[in-house]
Amino acid sequence: MELTFYKYQGTGNDFVMIDNRQEVFDRNDTKRIAFLCDRRFGIGADGLILLEDHDTYDFKMVYFNADGRESSMCGNGGRCITAFANFLGVIDNEATFEAIDGIHKARIKNQIVSLQMQDVKRIDKHDSYVFLDTGSPHHVQIEENLKAFDVTANGRQIRCSSLYGESGSNVNFVSKNKDDNFSVRTYERGVEDETLSCGTGVTAVALAMHYIGETEKNLVTLQTEGGDLKVSFDTHGTSYTNIWLIGPATQVFKGIVS
């Protein structure tokens, strides 16, 4: 059977997109998903996303990591599926959709997609790192020489450590450029490697840096290996609300795979 797919990327975080409104794709076929995401033998991507019908909202987002397993929320994936839904004519310039962590709103204008993230009510500050959940769990720690830092080796060690158990955590390493600008490199669980960008990761970094006093701004620019993203938010005591992840999302190509 031939399957039509689309490839999208958001600041280098890339995804295989499939229109599954007719339920043509078996979401339980873990091996096939991993094959399609394989960069040598398949299409190649950080993850695979299904766009499905929803009874109440514009659509449903079903996200799988490159290992083939359904995963927690992906921020850049949420922005890319919004662009995909716009391309398919499912939405115009605004969307409300369901993902694994709940309901999200999104806006699209000139290939810039703004995605509203879930509120964050708890941030755990430790001596050398911060932990929080922005739809996916994230470990955030500051490093001085980020360009020379071995993200893969250090990220894997933290991800697999006793801190986070079998489920693990995504790991973000951060350096401050100025008060409203930070560089970020991320090791993603499920991909098990550094990715060029991580939407829930930069969201976690922006909130963590504000929480520990590294910035007083509520609009922060995050420089990733794949490009710049912005995160805006409101604060209510130690809680963060009205969180928006903002950046480009573009279609790379369309193809057919047997």
C-alpha positions in Angstrom: 0.0 0.0 0.0 1.3 3.4 -0.9 1.2 6.1 1.8 1.3 9.9 1.1 3.4 11.8 3.6 4.6 15.4 4.1 7.9 16.5 5.7 7.8 19.6 7.9 10.4 21.3 10.0 10.3 24.0 12.7 13.8 25.4 13.4 15.4 22.1 12.3 13.1 19.9 14.4 11.7 17.8 11.6 8.6 15.5 11.3 6.9 13.1 9.0 3.3 14.4 8.7 0.4 12.1 7.7 -3.2 13.1 7.1 -4.9 10.3 9.0 -8.5 11.6 8.9 -9.5 8.5 7.0 -7.6 6.3 9.5 -5.4 4.8 6.8 -2.3 4.6 9.1 -1.9 2.0 11.9 -0.8 3.9 14.9 0.1 0.7 16.7 2.7 -0.3 14.1 5.8 0.8 16.1 8.3 -0.8 13.7 6.9 1.1 10.7 6.9 4.4 12.5 10.6 3.9 13.5 11.4 2.9 9.9 9.8 6.0 8.5 11.8 8.2 10.9 15.1 6.4 10.2 17.5 8.8 8.6 19.4 6.1 6.6 16.7 3.6 5.6 13.5 5.6 5.9 12.4 9.2 5.3 14.2 10.6 8.3 12.7 12.7 11.1 12.8 13.4 14.8 9.2 12.1 15.0 6.0 11.2 13.1 2.7 13.1 13.6 -0.8 12.0 12.6 -3.5 14.6 12.0 -6.8 13.0 12.8 -10.4 14.1 13.0 -11.9 15.4 16.3 -15.5 15.5 17.3 -15.3 18.9 19.0 -12.1 20.7 18.0 -10.4 21.4 14.6 -8.3 18.2 14.7 -6.3 15.8 16.9 -2.5 15.6 17.0 -1.0 12.1 17.7 2.8 12.3 18.1 5.4 9.5 18.0 9.1 9.8 18.8 11.6 8.5 16.3 11.8 5.2 18.2 8.2 4.5 17.2 6.6 5.1 20.5 3.7 7.5 21.2 5.2 10.3 23.3 4.4 13.3 25.4 3.8 16.8 23.9 6.1 18.1 21.2 6.0 21.9 20.9 7.6 22.3 17.5 5.4 19.4 16.3 2.4 21.3 17.5 3.4 24.3 15.5 4.2 22.1 12.4 0.8 20.3 12.5 -0.9 23.7 12.7 0.9 24.7 9.5 0.0 21.3 8.0 -3.7 21.7 8.9 -3.7 25.2 7.3 -2.1 23.6 4.1 -4.8 20.9 4.0 -7.6 23.5 4.4 -8.7 22.1 7.8 -8.1 25.5 9.4 -7.7 29.1 8.3 -5.4 31.2 10.5 -6.4 29.9 13.9 -6.9 26.5 15.4 -7.9 24.7 18.6 -6.8 21.1 18.7 -6.2 18.2 21.1 -2.8 16.7 21.9 -1.8 14.2 24.5 -1.4 16.8 27.2 -4.7 18.5 26.5 -6.2 21.3 24.4 -4.0 23.8 22.5 -4.8 27.0 20.6 -2.6 28.1 17.7 -2.3 31.0 15.3 -0.5 31.1 11.9 0.7 34.2 10.0 3.4 34.3 7.2 4.7 30.9 8.2 5.1 32.0 11.8 3.1 29.7 14.1 2.3 30.7 17.7 1.3 27.8 19.9 -0.3 28.2 23.3 1.3 25.7 25.8 -0.2 24.3 29.0 0.1 26.3 32.2 3.0 25.4 34.4 2.2 25.5 38.1 5.3 23.8 39.5 9.0 24.3 39.0 11.6 22.5 41.0 14.9 24.3 41.6 18.0 22.3 42.7 21.6 23.3 43.3 22.8 22.8 39.7 19.6 22.4 37.7 15.9 23.1 37.3 13.2 20.6 36.5 9.7 21.3 35.1 7.1 19.8 32.8 5.9 21.8 29.8 3.9 19.0 28.3 7.1 16.9 28.4 9.6 16.6 31.3 12.7 18.8 31.1 15.9 19.1 33.0 17.5 22.5 32.5 21.1 23.4 33.5 23.4 26.3 32.7 26.7 25.6 31.0 29.4 28.3 30.3 31.0 27.0 27.0 27.9 25.6 25.2 29.5 25.4 21.8 32.2 23.0 22.9 29.9 21.1 25.3 29.2 17.4 24.5 25.5 17.5 24.6 24.9 13.9 23.5 27.2 12.2 26.1 26.2 14.5 29.0 22.5 14.5 28.0 22.3 10.7 27.8 24.0 10.4 31.2 21.5 12.7 32.9 18.5 11.2 30.9 19.4 7.7 32.1 20.4 8.6 35.6 18.6 7.7 38.8 17.1 11.3 38.9 14.4 10.4 36.4 14.1 6.6 36.5 13.1 4.4 33.5 10.9 7.0 31.8 13.8 9.5 31.7 13.7 13.2 30.9 14.7 15.6 28.1 17.8 17.5 29.0 18.5 21.2 28.1 21.9 22.9 28.4 21.7 26.8 28.5 24.0 29.8 28.2 22.9 33.4 28.7 23.6 35.9 25.9 21.8 38.8 27.4 18.8 39.4 29.7 16.2 38.3 27.2 18.3 36.0 25.0 19.6 32.5 25.7 21.3 29.8 23.7 19.9 26.3 24.1 21.0 22.8 23.1 18.8 19.8 23.9 19.1 16.1 24.2 15.7 14.5 23.5 14.5 11.2 24.9 13.0 9.0 22.3 15.3 10.4 19.7 18.2 9.6 22.0 20.4 12.3 20.6 20.7 16.0 20.3 18.1 17.6 18.1 18.5 20.9 16.4 15.5 22.4 18.3 12.9 21.4 20.9 9.8 23.4 21.5 8.8 22.2 24.9 12.5 22.4 25.8 12.9 26.1 24.9 9.7 26.8 26.7 11.1 25.1 29.8 14.3 27.1 29.5 12.5 30.4 29.2 10.4 29.7 32.3 13.3 28.2 34.3 15.5 31.2 33.6 12.8 33.6 34.7 12.1 31.5 37.8 15.7 31.5 39.0 16.2 35.2 38.2 18.3 35.0 35.1 15.8 37.2 33.3 13.0 39.6 34.3 11.5 39.6 30.8 8.3 37.8 29.9 9.2 37.6 26.2 12.4 35.6 25.7 14.4 34.7 22.6 15.9 31.2 22.5 18.7 30.5 20.1 18.8 26.8 19.1 21.1 25.0 16.6 18.2 25.2 14.1 17.2 28.8 14.5 15.5 31.2 16.9 12.3 30.7 18.8 10.4 33.1 21.2 8.5 32.3 24.3 6.1 34.7 26.0 4.3 34.2 29.3 2.4 35.7 32.2 3.3 35.1 35.8 1.0 34.6 38.8 3.2 34.1 41.9 5.2 30.9 41.1 2.8 29.8 38.3 3.1 30.6 34.6 0.1 31.0 32.3 -0.7 32.3 28.8 2.5 30.6 27.6 3.1 30.9 23.8 5.8 29.2 21.7 6.5 31.3 18.6 8.5 30.6 15.5 8.6 29.4 11.9 7.1 26.1 10.6 7.6 25.1 7.0 6.8 22.3 4.6 10.0 20.7 3.2 8.6 18.2 0.7 5.8 15.8 -0.1 6.3 12.1 -1.0 4.9 8.7 -1.4 6.3 5.6 0.4 5.3 2.0 -0.2 
